[in-house]
Amino acid sequence: MLMLAGAVAQAHHSVVGQYDENREATVDGVITQFRFINPHPMIMVTETDGGQSWRFDLDNLSEFTSVGFTGHDLALGDRIIVLGWLDRREVNRLYVMHLERPADGFGFEMIANHPQLLEPRSSGDR
């Protein structure tokens, strides 16, 4: 029974199990919701062209906080461009591999399964 529970937990957190690394999408949109929560932060966006709603899933919270990404780095109304892997079952949902805010170049990229910030920030930044 314990082995089965472990297998279910592992499957739940498998990025490749939920998202298709061979099917990518790029979405340009405006943040309508940003939840910097455990275990995985989530961003809701409305496309700037077409108005479709998307859900973007990020890697685990502890990895983002370890590189200095905080819950104040993105805000409602921010325009972002995201490249990610499409969900295998749900439409308009993806796992973020690259995120950039064109207004100032802030963002991150997943490198070797770890987020790396694109722009160093000074203490005066968000």
C-alpha positions in Angstrom: 0.0 0.0 0.0 2.8 2.5 0.8 4.4 1.8 -2.6 1.2 2.7 -4.4 0.8 5.9 -2.4 4.4 6.9 -3.3 3.7 6.2 -7.0 0.6 8.4 -7.0 2.5 11.2 -5.3 5.4 10.9 -7.8 3.0 10.9 -10.7 1.2 14.0 -9.3 4.4 16.0 -9.4 5.7 14.7 -12.7 6.1 17.6 -15.1 6.5 15.3 -18.2 3.5 13.2 -17.0 1.2 16.2 -17.1 2.8 18.4 -19.8 4.0 17.5 -23.3 7.6 18.7 -23.8 7.1 18.2 -27.6 4.2 20.6 -27.8 5.1 24.2 -26.9 3.1 27.4 -27.1 4.0 31.1 -26.7 1.4 33.3 -25.1 1.4 37.1 -24.9 -1.0 38.3 -22.2 -1.9 40.3 -19.2 -1.9 38.9 -15.7 -5.4 38.6 -14.2 -4.3 36.5 -11.1 -1.0 35.6 -9.6 -0.8 33.1 -6.7 2.6 32.6 -5.2 1.6 29.5 -3.3 3.0 26.2 -2.1 3.6 23.8 -3.7 3.4 25.5 -7.2 2.8 29.2 -8.0 0.2 29.8 -10.7 -0.6 32.7 -13.0 -3.8 33.3 -14.9 -3.5 35.4 -18.0 -5.8 36.9 -20.7 -4.2 36.9 -24.1 -3.6 40.4 -25.6 -4.7 39.1 -29.0 -7.9 37.1 -28.9 -8.8 37.4 -25.2 -8.5 33.7 -24.4 -7.8 32.8 -20.7 -4.7 30.7 -19.9 -3.4 29.1 -16.7 0.4 29.0 -16.3 1.9 26.6 -13.8 5.4 27.3 -12.4 7.9 24.9 -10.8 7.9 24.5 -7.0 7.7 27.5 -4.7 11.0 26.8 -2.9 13.0 26.8 -6.1 11.7 30.2 -7.0 12.3 31.7 -3.5 15.8 30.2 -3.5 16.7 32.4 -6.6 15.1 35.5 -5.1 11.8 35.4 -7.0 9.0 36.7 -4.7 5.3 37.1 -4.7 5.8 40.8 -5.4 7.7 40.3 -8.7 4.6 40.0 -10.8 1.4 42.1 -10.5 -2.1 42.2 -11.9 -2.1 44.0 -15.2 1.6 43.1 -16.0 2.0 42.1 -19.7 4.1 39.0 -19.9 5.2 36.7 -22.7 5.5 33.1 -21.8 6.9 30.0 -23.6 5.9 26.7 -22.1 4.8 23.1 -22.6 1.1 22.4 -23.2 -0.9 20.3 -20.8 -1.7 16.8 -22.1 -5.3 17.0 -21.0 -6.5 20.6 -20.4 -6.6 23.3 -23.0 -5.1 26.7 -22.4 -2.8 25.4 -19.6 0.9 25.2 -19.7 4.1 24.6 -17.7 6.2 27.8 -17.9 9.7 27.3 -19.4 10.4 31.0 -20.1 8.7 34.1 -18.8 9.5 37.7 -19.7 7.9 41.0 -18.8 8.6 43.3 -21.9 8.2 46.5 -19.9 11.6 45.9 -18.1 13.0 42.6 -19.2 12.4 40.9 -15.8 11.6 37.2 -15.9 13.0 33.8 -15.6 14.0 30.7 -17.6 14.0 27.1 -16.6 17.5 25.7 -17.0 18.2 22.1 -16.0 14.8 22.0 -14.2 15.7 25.1 -12.1 14.5 28.7 -12.5 17.2 31.3 -13.3 16.3 35.0 -13.2 16.8 36.9 -16.5 17.5 40.3 -14.9 19.4 41.0 -11.7 17.3 43.2 -9.4 18.5 46.0 -7.2 17.0 46.5 -3.7 14.7 49.2 -5.1 12.9 46.8 -7.4 9.5 45.3 -6.7 
